[in-house]
Structure formats: structure tokens, C-alpha cells
């Protein structure tokens, strides 16, 4: 097997997020594929913002040959009542329809930031169970992510508590390294998770050690994340990925990188930065490269 083919297989577990790149959807997909990626994390604006309509966007994704890692993001769904709850159910149904059209089997739902949402964990669990039930006919799994500025759920440990209360087979956890580092959640808590209930892992770093307020977390998260290996949390990120690997996680990793500078750079340059990050994680951290004949396969 040629080294280039081994390299391609090694990064197949990693994908980019369209939010990282500027320009039309087709150009983003082409840049990712040219950089060697085989999957893409998509967002609702990719579809509804397409000049030829959302069905044309779906066709562009399917024609690209890239596999959809997942679809994002359903916000502020859980904990509401009355007309607000029904409104969010309607939004969820539309998101599920688009997710299914793309062929994605994961819909990302972020923990609520709404002051109108209940703080009762059983209420949140009931609503997420309902969301998961709505997703079953589509064959979609719901990855529930704790935003580090969420009103009630702002760490993955609390998100996991809600998920276990809901007890639905297609409801699982979405892990985002940014939120984990921003909230300073102990990495040892990962040991208590079930690997088959982790539906998505999103990776990013940032350039300072602490985000002391919710406002600072939001600002950093939405404007200045960087790729793994580019920030100041590389050691923690390595520990995170190795812990997930040791736990038995074998799912996808997506680079969830919001960066105001990257959207001012040519797409191929940004995609190559992502490629270097994926190569570092695959070869140096997880040691996923397919070995040469008669060489032992190593995992981190």
C-alpha cells in the first residue's frame, strides 16, 4: 500500500465543519475533498442559504462524495412548555427532515440557554426522549451536547445525567473539547461514559488558558477557536483523545472550528491546516496509520 493511501486512511476518522470556511457550499466541499477529507459536518445554513434552494444543496453534498458526519444544530429545545415547546417541536421536525435528506444519521442538539426553560433534569430528559422518538422513523440519532454557557446543562457530566434519565437508544452524547476545556471539567469523568452512547466528538482548541465568564466563553467559541495542535491545550486534547480511544470510542471526530481569521483566508490554506491537524492526531497521537507489511499495528 502506497504511503499516500495509508495517509488517507489514517485521517478518515476526522472531518471538517463547513462553519470554518468562507464561500459557497460547493467550494467548501471541494476544498475539504482536495485536502484529503472524506467527511463533512454540515449546518442548516448550508442548505437553507443555498441560492438554488435546500434540495440543490443536498445534491451538492451527495455529488461531492463526502459523507455527512452529522447535521447541526438544534438549539434551546428542552425544558420549554406550552406554545414554546410546540414551536420547538416544529423546528425539530424541519431539522430532522433536512438531516435525513443529507443522509446524515446524527443530529446535534445543544443544551438550552433559554431563561424560559425549566431547570428540572427530569423535564429536560422527557423532552429529549420526545426528540429522540421523533428521530426514530428517520434512522437518526440525537447527540446532546452541553454548552459551556448552558443555563442548566453546561458540562458533559450533567448532559450525561439527563441522557441516562431519558433512557432512549438513539439519544446519546455529543462531546466538544472546547466546552470541556472552557468549563474545566475533569477528564477523568470520561471514564464513566459508555462508548456506544457517544455519538459525536467535536475537536477544537483556543489560544488562552481560561474563559472565566459565560460571555468570554461565547465570544471565544464563536470567533477564535483553532485546530487541534494550534492552541494552548494540546496536552489536554491529547489526553482527551487517548481517553476516548481507551474507553472504546471508534466514532467520528469533527473539527468544530469557528475562527474569524480563517474565513478571511483562501479555502485551500485553511483546509491544509485542518489536514495537518488530522495527520498529527492520526499518526502521532492515535497511531492509526496502516502499517507496512510485517509491522505491528500500534494504538496510542
Secondary structure, DSSP 8 states (H G I E B T S, - for coil): --HHHHHHHHTTTEEEEGGGS-S-HHHHHHHHHHTT--EEEEEHHHHHT-TT-HHHHHHHHHHHT-EEEEEEEE-S-TT--HHHHHHHHHHHHHHHHHHHHHT--EEEEE----TTS---HHHHHHHHHHHHHHHHTTT-EEEEE--TT-SS--SHHHHHHHHHHH--TTEEEEEEHHHHHHHT--GGGGGGS-GGGEEEEEE-EESSS---SHHHHHHHHHHBEE-TTSSS-HHHHHHHHHHHHHHT--S-EEE---BTTGGGS-HHHHHHHHHHHHHIIIIIIS--S---TT------
